[in-house]
Amino acid sequence: MIGDVLKVGDATGARDEAERFAGSLSRRVEAVKARASLADTKPRVACLEWMDPVLVAGHWVPEMVEMAGGEDVLGDKHTPSFRVEWERVLQARPEVILVTPCGFDAKRALQEVSLLTEREGWSSLPAVEQSRVFVVDASAYFSRSGPRLIDGLEIMAEILHPELFSGFVPTGGAIRVNGRVVPAKKPQG
């Protein structure tokens, strides 16, 4: 995606601006990776792109999980999203679940999450037991291959490692499924 910023800069005669912007995006990615590498643990993460049928997020999302300091237990960074049986989610025993339905903001995703929470075995998942299930604004930060993916990476890093990251989750960007909203982004300035 960062390479595409440079291509657009070339196509529009704005190479210098594109290089500055791409550089700032790259620095943000590297900052997340560096700080995430300090974590004592790598939580087991499941990113679910759809609830019925259950689809596992693919494309760039598993790579985002890795950069944010987690281990994607279902996704594959070399494949698009794919369908899995619920039993596979149960067997994966994720410690964090991110519900990332394509095209939904967090509020809309929360309306559909009962398609997961009512499934047999849901309450026995480590992520549920530890209150680490979040619906996120996938439409804004995870589903589209653009610069806001870097915001999504920072949001994910804060969800996975709140002991290392704070202030990245904008209001409405993520909602804890038990009803508590992830802390809002602090005003800059």
C-alpha positions in Angstrom: 0.0 0.0 0.0 2.8 2.4 0.8 4.3 1.7 -2.6 1.0 2.7 -4.2 1.2 6.1 -2.5 4.5 6.6 -4.5 2.8 5.4 -7.7 0.0 7.9 -7.2 2.6 10.6 -6.5 4.3 9.8 -9.8 1.1 9.7 -11.7 0.0 13.1 -10.4 3.3 14.9 -10.5 3.6 15.0 -6.7 6.5 12.6 -6.1 8.1 14.8 -3.3 4.8 15.0 -1.4 4.2 11.3 -1.9 7.7 10.4 -0.6 7.1 12.5 2.5 3.7 10.9 3.2 5.0 7.4 2.4 7.9 8.0 4.8 5.6 9.1 7.6 3.5 5.9 7.1 6.6 3.7 7.1 7.8 5.4 10.3 4.5 4.7 12.0 4.6 1.0 11.0 8.2 0.7 12.3 7.3 2.4 15.5 4.4 -0.1 16.1 6.7 -3.1 15.3 9.5 -1.8 17.6 7.2 -1.2 20.5 5.3 -4.4 20.0 8.6 -6.4 20.0 8.9 -5.3 23.7 5.8 -7.2 24.7 6.3 -10.2 27.1 3.6 -12.2 25.3 2.2 -12.7 21.8 -1.5 -13.1 22.2 -3.3 -15.7 20.1 -5.6 -13.7 17.8 -8.6 -14.6 15.7 -9.8 -11.9 13.2 -13.3 -12.8 12.1 -14.5 -11.0 9.0 -18.0 -12.4 9.0 -20.1 -14.1 11.6 -22.5 -16.4 9.7 -20.9 -18.1 7.9 -17.7 -17.6 9.9 -15.1 -16.0 7.7 -11.5 -15.5 8.8 -9.8 -12.2 7.7 -7.1 -12.7 5.2 -5.2 -10.4 2.8 -3.2 -8.0 4.9 -5.0 -8.5 8.2 -2.8 -11.5 9.4 0.3 -9.4 8.7 -1.2 -6.5 10.7 -1.7 -8.9 13.6 2.0 -10.0 13.4 3.3 -6.4 13.2 1.0 -5.5 16.2 2.6 -8.2 18.3 0.1 -11.0 18.0 -0.1 -14.5 16.5 -3.0 -14.9 14.0 -4.2 -18.4 14.9 -6.6 -18.8 11.9 -5.6 -16.3 9.1 -3.0 -16.6 6.5 -1.2 -13.5 5.2 -0.8 -15.2 1.8 -4.6 -15.8 1.1 -7.8 -13.8 0.9 -10.4 -14.2 3.6 -11.9 -17.7 3.8 -14.7 -19.7 5.5 -14.1 -21.9 8.5 -16.3 -24.1 10.6 -17.0 -22.9 14.1 -15.2 -25.9 15.5 -12.0 -24.6 14.1 -12.4 -21.3 16.0 -13.0 -23.3 19.2 -9.9 -25.4 18.6 -7.8 -22.4 17.9 -8.5 -21.1 21.5 -7.9 -17.4 20.6 -7.0 -15.1 23.5 -8.2 -12.0 21.6 -11.0 -11.9 19.0 -11.4 -9.0 16.6 -14.7 -9.0 14.8 -13.9 -7.1 11.5 -16.9 -7.4 9.3 -16.2 -6.0 5.9 -18.2 -2.8 5.3 -19.4 -2.4 8.9 -18.4 0.2 11.4 -18.1 -1.0 15.1 -21.6 0.0 16.0 -23.1 -1.9 13.1 -20.9 -4.9 13.8 -22.0 -4.9 17.4 -25.6 -5.4 16.2 -24.6 -8.7 14.5 -22.2 -10.1 17.1 -24.9 -12.3 18.7 -24.4 -14.6 15.6 -21.1 -15.5 17.4 -22.0 -15.0 21.1 -24.9 -17.5 20.8 -22.8 -20.3 19.3 -22.1 -23.3 21.3 -18.7 -23.1 23.1 -18.5 -19.3 22.8 -18.3 -18.6 26.5 -15.4 -21.1 26.9 -13.0 -19.3 24.6 -10.1 -17.6 26.4 -10.8 -14.3 24.7 -14.4 -14.3 26.1 -13.3 -15.4 29.5 -10.7 -12.6 29.6 -13.1 -9.9 28.1 -10.8 -9.5 25.1 -13.4 -9.6 22.3 -13.7 -6.4 20.2 -15.8 -5.3 17.3 -13.9 -2.7 15.2 -14.6 -0.2 12.5 -13.5 -2.5 9.7 -14.8 -0.3 7.0 -12.6 2.6 8.1 -9.4 0.8 9.3 -9.1 -2.8 8.1 -11.1 -3.6 5.0 -9.7 -1.2 2.5 -6.1 -1.2 1.2 -5.3 2.5 1.9 -3.3 4.7 4.3 -5.9 4.2 7.1 -4.6 0.7 7.4 -1.8 2.3 9.5 -4.4 3.7 11.8 -5.9 0.2 12.0 -2.5 -1.2 12.8 -2.1 1.2 15.7 -5.7 0.4 16.9 -4.9 -3.3 16.8 -1.6 -2.8 18.7 -3.5 -1.0 21.5 -6.1 -3.8 21.7 -3.4 -6.5 21.8 -1.0 -4.7 24.1 -2.7 -2.0 26.1 0.3 -2.1 28.5 2.5 -0.7 25.6 0.1 1.4 23.5 -2.5 4.0 24.3 -4.4 6.8 22.6 -4.7 5.2 19.2 -8.3 4.1 19.3 -10.6 6.8 18.1 -14.1 7.1 19.5 -16.2 4.4 17.9 -13.2 2.7 16.4 -13.5 -0.4 18.6 -16.0 -1.6 21.1 -15.5 -4.3 23.7 -18.2 -6.9 23.2 -19.1 -6.9 26.9 -20.3 -3.4 26.3 -17.3 -1.3 27.6 -16.0 1.0 24.9 -12.2 1.0 24.4 -10.8 4.3 25.6 -11.3 7.1 23.2 -8.3 8.7 21.4 -6.9 11.6 23.5 -7.2 15.0 21.9 -3.9 16.2 20.3 -2.5 19.5 21.2 
